[in-house]
């Protein structure tokens, strides 16, 4: 039986009332919750979060241009949602405020359940409006964005940290010029409760290639602690995407091995080899706390010096 996908980001798109209300109908049916007001929406979203938890899901993922962090009270969110449910598109300002309200709510759900939240930030989507009309969304007309990242990300993380509701989080960057921004920002919110609680995620999308992976690894190593890195965590949905893990590991080993040869790292397979194994598997296994992962952690290392 196919378990229906949980797409909470669709609830953020209040600037398109027709599309949102169509999705609300599907959400209401699958969650078996009446969505007549904001309370109904939050109840339905929590019900779906609970359902996915029961099916052993432990990660959420949001693909955003930038992190939404504008102040928005529950009363303001209720007014915006009521307006959209009546068929009126929200303004850009209202859409940003409503998305900010929901992003806090989603983080609270993840923190309560011990999930890891993923944020994929910085892509400029659907740049070619003519082709968007012809082919629709996500058809290859996206690029790296250069929008604001630092302040809203800081505000979002700070709000959750201040309220004691900051979940484990992996933040992915698509613009290489922002690598040091992300690497330094995430160090502000480590709290000691989990090793590497806030992670600078592996290179993705346009940067998911040798040079981009090396840039991300070097930025993390220079500004943070590479030994705590959880490595390649991917949202792959096709079989041919899985070699990305092998590709990432080869790039990692080549980078680390070269630095050992150049005297920049200790020439110790025991010390450095353990770090590499942890980055390739054990850090993620411990960090994600996935059901059944304990059995995989006990598997022997087949090729110690491969």
N, C-alpha and C positions, 0 to 999 in steps of 0.2 A: 504494500500500500504506500503510495506517495504521500509524504507529509507536506501539506501546503506551505509554501515559503512565507516567512515572516519578513515583511519589507517595511520597517518602521519609518524609513526616510520618506516614504510616500506621504506620511502624515504631515510632513513639513511644508508641502507644496500648496499652501493656501492661496497663492496668487492665481491659481487655476481652479476655480470653484467647481466647474463641471467634472474635471478629472478627479479632484479630491473626493467629491461626493459619490462618484462611481466606485472608487476604491473603498470608501466608507461602507458602502453596501456589501462589498465582498468581505471586509473585515468583520462587520456585524454578523454576517452569516456564519463564518468559520469560527468566530469566538463565542457565538450564541449570546451576544450582549447587545441590547438596544443602544444605539448611539444617537441620542437626541440632543445631548449637550456635552460640554467638556468632560464632565464626570464620567459619562458613558464612554467617551473616547479613551480616557485614561484607564478605565476598568477593562476595556477590550484589549488595550495594549498590554496591560499587566497579565491578563489571562493568556495571551499568546506567548508572552515571555515565560510564564509558568509552564505552558504546554511544551515549549522547546526545551526548557530545563529538564522536564520529565523524559524527553527524548535524548538526553545526554548532551545537549548543546551547552557550551561554556564560553562562547565568544560572541560578541556583537560587532558590527562593522558599519561605519558611516562614510560615504564618499561625499565630500563637501568642497566647495570652492575655498572656503575658509571656515574657521570655527565660529559658530554663532554664540554671542555672549552679551547681547544687549539686555539690560534689565527689563523684566516683564513680570508683573504680578499675576496671580491666578485670576483676579477679576479682569484684568486687561486681556488675558488669554481667552477667557470665557466670552467676552464681547467680540473678539476677532473670530472665534470659532463659530459663534452664533450667526454672525454676518455671512460667513462663507457657506454654512449649511443652508442658508436661505437663498444661495445662488449668486452672491455678490463676491467678485474677486477681491482679495485683500490687496492693499497697497504694498509697495516694496518695503516700506518701514514696518508695516504691520506684519508682513511675512517674516521679516528678520526677527522681530520681537517674539512672534509665536514659535518660530524654530528654536530660538534661544530657550524659551520656556520648556519645550519638549526635550531638548538636549540635556537639560538638567534632570528632567524626569527619567529619561533613559539611563543616565548615569546612576541615578539612585536605584533603579531596578538592578543594574549590573552589580553595584556595590553590595546590595542586600543578598544577592545570590552567589557572590564570589566570582562573578564572571570577569573576563578580560574585555575591555572596550578597545576597539580599533578605530582610529581616525585616519582616513586617507584624504590628504589635503592638497590643494594647489593646482588643480587641473582646470583649464578653460575649455568647457564643453560646447559642442555644437556651434563652432565658429562660422560655419558656412550655412547661412539661413536658407538659401535656395535648396541645398541638398537635404537640410533638415525637413523641409516640406515634402521633398520627393521620397526620401528613404526613411525618415523618422530619426529617433534618438539613437545614440551609441552606434553609429555606422562608420566610424573612422575619421570624423572631422573634429577631433579634439586635439588640444595642444597643451604645453606647459603654460600655466598662468603666472602672473607676476603681481597678484593682489596682496592685500595686507594679510599678515599671518601672526606677527609677534604679539601685538596687543590683545586681540580677541582670544588667542590661545592662552595667554597668561591670565586673562580675566576668567576664562572658563575653568581652568585648572585651579586657580586661586579660590574661586567661589566654592567648588566642590571640596577642596582641601580645608577651607575655613569651616565648613559645615560638617566635617567628618564623613563625607560621602564620596570621596575620591576612590574609584575602583582602580584595579590594575589597568594599565592603559599602554597601548602601542600606537605611536603616532608616526605616520608615513609621510614623507615629503616628496613632491614631484619636481620641484625646482632646485637644481644643484646649487644655485646662489644662496639658497636658504638653509643649506646643510648645517652650517655653524649656528645659525639661529635656532634650529630645532635641537641640536645637540646640547647647546647651553641652556635653553629654556627648560628642557625636561629634567635637568639636574636640580632645578629649583624646588621640585616637588617630591623628591625621594624622602620617605618618612621612616625607613628602617623596619617597617612591618613585613616587607617582602623584598628579597634581594632584587635590585633593578626593577622596582615596582613600576616606574614610568619609563618606557622603552622608546628609543629612537629606532623605528622600524627599518627593515631592510629596504634597499632600493627597489622601486616599483615603477610600473608602466614604462615611460620613456627612458628611465634610468636603469631598467632591469637588463643591463648588459655589463660587460667586463669593466669598462671605465666608470660607469655609474655606480656599480657595486663597490669598486675600490674607493671612490670618493666618499660614499657613505661610511664604509669601514674606517677610513682614515679620520674623518670628522669625529666619529664616535670615539675612536681610540685617542685622539688628541684632546678631546674635551670631556670624556667620560671614562667608563671602565669597560673595555672590550670584553673582558673575561666574563661579564654578567650578561652579555648579549644573547638574545634568544634566537638569533639567526633568521633563516628564511621561513617566514610565516606567510603563506599565500592564500588568496581568496580564489584560487584556481577552480574552475568549474568544468574543465575539459581534460580528458586523459593526457593529451599531449603537453599540458602545462606542467605536469609533474617533473619532467627533467629539469625544471628551474632549480629544484633543490640540489640536484647533482651539479649543475652549472655553478650555483652559488658556492658550494663546498670546494670545487676546484679553484675558483677565483680566490677564496679565502686561504686555502692551503698554499697557493702560489704566492700570494702577498706575504703571508707569514713566513714561508720558507725562504723567500728572497731576503727578508729582513734578518733572518737567522744567519744566512750566508754573509750578509754585509755587516754583521756584528751589532745590529740594532736590537736584537732580541737574543736571550741566552741560547746557546747551541745545545739545548737539552730536549730530547724527544719526550722525556718523562714530564717535564714541566710544561713545555709549549704544546706537546701532543695532548695532554689532558685538557688544556684550555680549548683547543680546536674541537675535541670530542664533545666538550660541554656546549660550545656554541652550536655544533651541528645537531645535537639531540638533547643532552641531559638538562641544559638550562631551560629549554622549552618544556620538557616533560615536567620539571619541578614547578615552573612558573604557571603553566596553564592548568595544572591539576585536573587533567582530563580523566574521566572514568576509564578504568582498565589500563592506564598508562604504566602502572607499577610493574606489570608483567613484562612490558617491553623494555623497561629500564634494566631488568635483570639479564637481558640478552648479552652474550659474550661479545667482546670486540674481536672480530674475525681477522682484520688486517691491521695490526698495531702500527706498522710503518708504511702503510699504503699511501 
